Amino acid sequence: MSAGPAGAIRRIYLDQTHLRGHVTGIERVTLDLFAPERLAPHAVHPVTSRSLPGMIGAQQLTLPLRAIRDRDALVLFPGFPPGPLCALAASRCLLYVHDTFLLTRPEDLSLRSRLYMSPSFALALRWCPNLFVNSRTTGAAVRAVCARGARVALLRPPVRDAFGLGDLSGPAPYAHGGTVRLLAIGTVEPRKNYPAALALTAALIRAGVPAELHLVGRVGWGRHAFLDDPPPFLHRHGYLSDAALRDLVASCHVLLSTSKAEGLGLPLLEVQHGGLPVVAPDEAVFREVLGRSGLLIRPEEPDAAASALMAWLSGDGLARAAGASRDNVVRWNAAAAGDEVRFHRFLAGDPAAYGAADSVVASADFG
């Protein structure tokens, strides 16, 4: 990065053009990790938009022009990938990568993502030298496709109690023979693999365990046959306010994720503030994010997953899982705090900010 002397105060143009409408995981990370007050004492200039055309115009023209004209400024992209003209100021561009889904799962992308976001993202990974990632798993995926000389640095987001769950006693009480209430959070789109969540719930019912699946999230892209004829155990809530989601979390026993691919899975950590146990696929990112606090399953094997879930909930398993969930949030946030310190040193021009092996995803780390 082109930087001034150590301790320098920089101008930072912050891309907030994607902050429109509903706030989901990517938007929450932008608002929390890259809030102007968190980037202080640097002078942050947010660049916003009110429409999709305005967002595209800002990403393709406004931000590149500011970077070219203001040769001392940094340009930070915490959401969508930058336009190709930003390559003219590549050394001062910082790209935050949430996942590599745009490149690895084209079959699950919306038309807009395939035509606009995916090409921009692929190109940015080739020219941008300053890449920041939300997990080691994302870092490994980025390192496999980015420029060889690029810096790929960990910048895990702190996970605040976004839904006010901290005062909950834990998951709803559960007694043998009662109804297991499963919660799933996320936009209804192919990557989330909600048919697998439905299959697991149905497997519980076949095994004689009453169960409900409560799905929170707006309908996004793709064709979803289960929406045409939803099973009686599915309860759709759409997009909920934070207060309404808090009430729903308090009434549930487990957060269930059956996602095919995530860079982080922010809601999994957010609900752990309330002690809600988490069930997720046995994949690298969930092992990294959940540590020993979650139950890892294979969503493609619903009967085995249902059996594992009931064994996990037996006895005092729910209480132990609730305690592990809260401990895991503390663990994650401690790691995120260290990442943030290094990031601020980097912004101030400290050349040793990313000298430690545990803060940078290097080529040698992954072969």
Beta strands, then each sheet from edge to edge (+ up, - down):
strand 1: 11-15
strand 2: 43-47
strand 3: 74-77
strand 4: 93-97
strand 5: 130-133
strand 6: 151-154
strand 7: 180-185
strand 8: 211-216
strand 9: 234-238
strand 10: 254-256
strand 11: 278-281
strand 12: 295-297
sheet 1: 2+ 1+ 3+ 4+ 5+ 6+
sheet 2: 9+ 8+ 7+ 10+ 11+ 12+
end
